[in-house]
């Protein structure tokens, strides 16, 4: 894991889900912990999300890179994950959204963080949209 992500995760957990810097006051931040598709290890990533009723929506933009982020591949291999939002932690299940619904949710992310519009232009790949539902006991 890179030092930037480590510092965001540490700050998130120390401040009940609040982070400063470029994220301060403007985004919804979550920590997701997935199981590594190759390593089998628990891997945590800080991500911004779109709130959508009972679910959160993640965008696998990878900053507009031409390949999907590792966490996307992890969720393809095992859609179960741990989600931390604020000071709450729960088990979730990922569902891959496609078609017009994915486009609409991506547009909502662009409204929250306009830089996501640039990510679409930087890559030729279709950036995946993932809805995460809370698992019920």
C-alpha positions in Angstrom: 0.0 0.0 0.0 1.3 3.5 -0.7 2.0 6.1 1.9 -0.7 8.4 0.8 -3.4 5.7 1.2 -1.9 4.7 4.6 -2.1 8.3 5.9 -5.7 8.7 4.7 -6.8 5.4 6.3 -5.1 6.4 9.6 -6.7 9.8 9.6 -10.1 8.4 8.7 -10.0 5.9 11.6 -8.6 8.5 14.1 -11.3 11.0 13.2 -14.5 9.0 12.9 -14.5 8.9 9.1 -13.4 12.5 8.5 -10.3 13.4 6.5 -8.7 16.7 5.5 -6.5 17.7 2.7 -8.0 17.5 -0.8 -11.0 15.6 0.6 -12.0 18.0 3.4 -15.7 18.8 3.6 -16.4 17.9 0.0 -16.7 14.2 -0.4 -18.1 11.0 1.1 -15.2 8.8 2.0 -15.3 5.1 2.8 -12.7 2.5 3.6 -13.3 -0.8 1.8 -11.5 -4.0 2.8 -11.4 -6.6 0.1 -9.8 -10.0 -0.1 -6.8 -10.0 -2.5 -7.7 -12.1 -5.6 -4.1 -13.4 -5.8 -2.7 -12.9 -2.3 -5.8 -13.8 -0.3 -4.8 -11.0 2.1 -7.2 -8.4 3.5 -6.5 -5.1 1.6 -7.9 -1.7 2.6 -8.4 1.2 0.3 -9.9 4.7 0.9 -12.4 5.6 -1.8 -14.9 8.3 -2.4 -18.5 7.1 -3.0 -21.9 8.3 -4.1 -24.6 7.7 -1.5 -27.6 6.1 -3.1 -30.5 5.1 -0.8 -29.4 2.0 1.2 -26.3 1.4 -0.9 -23.0 3.2 -1.7 -21.7 3.5 -5.2 -18.0 3.1 -6.0 -16.3 4.1 -9.2 -13.3 2.0 -10.4 -11.7 5.0 -12.1 -8.1 4.3 -11.0 -7.4 8.0 -11.7 -8.2 7.5 -15.4 -5.5 4.9 -15.9 -5.9 2.3 -18.7 -6.3 -0.6 -16.2 -8.8 -1.3 -13.5 -7.7 -0.8 -9.9 -6.7 -3.9 -7.9 -9.7 -3.6 -5.6 -12.0 -4.0 -8.6 -10.3 -7.4 -9.5 -10.6 -8.4 -5.8 -14.4 -7.7 -5.9 -14.8 -9.6 -9.1 -13.1 -12.6 -7.5 -15.1 -12.2 -4.2 -17.9 -9.6 -4.0 -17.9 -9.6 -0.2 -16.2 -6.7 1.5 -16.0 -4.8 4.7 -17.1 -1.1 4.5 -16.2 1.6 7.0 -18.3 4.8 6.7 -18.0 7.4 9.5 -17.6 5.4 12.6 -19.7 2.5 11.4 -18.3 -0.8 10.0 -20.4 -3.4 8.2 -20.2 -6.3 5.7 -21.2 -5.5 2.2 -21.7 -7.2 -1.1 -20.7 -5.7 -4.4 -22.9 -5.6 -7.5 -21.5 -4.5 -10.8 -23.8 -1.9 -12.4 -24.0 -1.5 -16.2 -25.9 0.4 -18.9 -27.9 3.6 -18.3 -27.9 3.1 -14.5 -24.1 3.0 -14.4 -23.9 6.2 -16.6 -26.4 8.0 -14.3 -24.4 7.0 -11.2 -21.1 8.0 -12.8 -22.7 11.4 -13.6 -23.6 11.8 -10.0 -20.0 11.2 -9.0 -18.9 13.9 -11.4 -21.3 16.3 -9.7 -19.7 15.5 -6.3 -16.1 15.5 -7.7 -15.7 17.1 -11.2 -12.3 15.4 -11.6 -14.1 12.2 -12.4 -15.1 13.7 -15.7 -11.4 13.9 -16.6 -10.9 10.3 -15.8 -13.5 9.3 -18.4 -11.5 11.2 -21.1 -8.1 9.9 -20.0 -8.9 6.2 -20.7 -10.4 4.2 -23.5 -11.8 1.6 -21.0 -15.3 1.7 -19.7 -14.9 2.7 -16.1 -16.8 0.2 -13.9 -19.5 1.3 -11.5 -20.0 -0.9 -8.4 -23.0 -0.7 -6.0 -22.3 -2.0 -2.5 -25.3 -3.3 -0.5 -25.2 -3.9 3.2 -25.4 -7.6 4.0 -28.3 -8.5 6.3 -27.9 -11.2 8.9 
